[in-house]
Amino acid sequence: MSMDFFDREARAQKQTRLLVWLFGLALIAVVGLTYLILGTLIQVVLKPIFHSHNLFSYFNDFPYSLRWQKTDQPFSFWELLWNPNLFCWITLATLTSIVLGCLYKFRVLSAGGAVVAELLGGRRIAANTTDADERRLINVVEEMAVASGAPVPEIYLLENERGINSFAAGHTRDDVAIGVTRACLLLLTRDELQGVIAHEFSHILNGDTRFNMKLMALAHGLFWPTILGRMLIYDTGEALTLGESLLIETNESYFLPTAPLGFVFVLIGSIGLPFVRLIKSAICRQREWLADAAAVQFTRNPDGIGGALKKIGGLGKQGRLDTPNAEIASHLYFANATDESWFAIFSTHPPLPRRIVAIDPAFDGQFPKVKTLAPNQYERDQAYELNLARTISLQQKIIPEALATEFGSVTAAHIKQTALMRFGLPPEVQQALRETAGANAVIYALLLSSEDEMRAKQMALLRANLPADLFARTATLAPQIQALGDNYKLALAEYAVPALRRCRPPEYAAFSQLQQLLIESDGAIDLFEFALMKMVARQWRASQAGADLSQPRYSRVLDVLPECALLLSALAHVGQENEPGARAAFAKGEEFLDAPGAPIEFIPRTDWDLNKVDAALNRLSKCPPGIQRNLLLACGKTVAADGQVTEREAELLRAIADALDCAMPPFVDALRVEELAAAASAGPGV
């Protein structure tokens, strides 16, 4: 199955256009049905009441279109069907309600996937959690993120949900949040949990999460009366205390005193509900098939996602959620979160048995009885990971021709490779990555020079600007991180980001300033370190103010030709030691830019600096996917111009792809498998 990143971006744009058309048709249908229902109510019920009680005098001050005129004419069916004045007022009220509902939800959702997670009752899992189940979830998510080249998302736990389900939400890869129910942690093995998370990462890499946020906002405009009504009818929607209640097969609800008013709102909202579900069903089902297939491709373990789906079928609660907002976000979930509609006509997901058969053709339709995992399951998972580190040998050769076609892909080899990298981290580094101060120290250590004289100068900078305890921690971590090698740098930064996102603005300002000082301390630019700094800064800003949702500004390569020239020149200089070699590499990349005949100038090593590269990447990030694809292909050809690609060059290209918000998996030519296995066997890692 082809998993080209840019093809998926184009498909997402087509789906957005389809969504607009379907929503427009839904608007017409909802307005017509609302007029038919309310018009009937007004003409058949209210008008005779007002007429019999002589209440028309109360409406004399209303606009002409709302006045009822006494008449002795018999009631006409055509008068019910068409009253232009009444139609205009009902249409205006309906459209205003829908538009305001959409705008409100668009504004709320602009903050990113974390808003959705909290709306559904999620609790953010701390990076330094000591809960064994939560630690296992973090490990699985981090491995999948680093393996795919995507930022590590925020992770949320739906604490009191008894159904097996999960979701991913966010506008961009920088503001994505992944949520799972507590039942996932208590009922799914590590392989099954990995299959579920792989399914969600498929949605992230495909751009489905961005589309789903738009669909969620539009659906809210049609559906918000039903949400309000259900909240007035039922209780808080929280599940019973977990434990014995986890496997309860009933789904009892209790009416509130406000239930009568709630039923009115539900009736009004029910007009738009079928159209909301129909739009979701028309758009989302095919994407679920693709995400299931991608999860199998990513993990090479059909029993993982297949086992999770079977357990959903065998659980009385299945994937149903108790939150009142389950319906509005129904298209986000791994499995159906609400009761199945008749014949699954409006279902957002394919039927569960068919999904399982597609993965496991031998499935006989019998779902297993679901039991909670044994208390020692976490230790079993550790043993599984330890065995992985002992037995897997990865010797992945970087192929120049395939260098620029890896965007948005992830394979089982990438995931296993990332697990090995995590096992290769010293315990002090692993602990530091879970804490904000420790993550700061890791980034400082990554930016230290390998040259003794410059390293001493940078350490003096750190000593002058850091508290004594943080400086001592950085000094302790620095030699351990340096010993890991260049191929760990970007992965370490990605592991550090979740803890760094917790920095308050004043803390981050000081951290960022010191980063800048370290990078510029030698008077020369290291493009990789600079790209690393941009990655951290972009993700921190997204966590504070939401992702950048501005539309692309530049539709042609010609509009950003100087920026392309600057980036290709920088890559050529990084990969080549002399000017002639850099010019030859630049020429290779220039051939692949879609700007035939346009003048593009090679920039000497002395004519570019951090500010120019920063401005170039910022401008290039505002280009549509097609231009970014063309540029990254040219970058790949520049890096591979001499027929060989070093780990540093490949990771540099990966860092640039990240700056353009294009996911790209890591490249590692040869991991120190024997050393990693020895380190893993010395003690269990998590």
Buried (B, 14 or more C-beta within 10 A) or exposed (E): EEBBBBBBBBBBBEBBEBBEEBBEEBBEBBBBBBBBBBBEEBBEEEBEEBBEEEEBEEEEEEEEEEEBEEEEEEEEEEBBEEBEEBBEBBBEEBBEBBEEBBEBBBEBBBBBBBBBBBBBBBBBBBBBBEBBBBBBBBBBBBBBBBBBBBBBBBBBBBEBBBBBBBBBBBBBBBBBBBBBBBBBBBBBBBBBBBBBBBBBBBBBBBBBBBBBBBBBBBBBBBBBBBBBBBBBBBEEBEBEEBEEEBBEEEBEEEEBEBBEBBBEBBEBBEBBBBBBBBBBBBBBBEBBBBBBBBBBBBBEBBBBBBBBBBBBBBBEBBBBBBBBBBBBBBBBBBBBBBEBBEEBEBBBBBBBBEBBBBBBEEBEEEBEEBEBBEEEBBEEBBEEBBEBBBEBEBEBEBEBEEBBBBBBBBBBBBBBBBBBBBBBBBEBBBEBBBBBBBBBBBBBBBBBBEEEEBBEBBBEBBEEBBEEEBBEBBBBBBEBBBEBBBBBBBBBBBBBBBBBBBBEEEBBEBBBEBBBBBBBBBEEBBBBBBBBBBBBBBBBBBBEEBBBEEEEEBEBBBBBBBBBBBBBBBBBBBBBEEEEBBBBBBBBBBEBBBBEEEEBEBBEBEEBEBEBBBEBBEBBBBBBBBBBBBBBBBBBBBBBBBEEBBBBBBBBBBBBBBBBBBBBBBBBBEBEBEEBBEBBEEEEBE
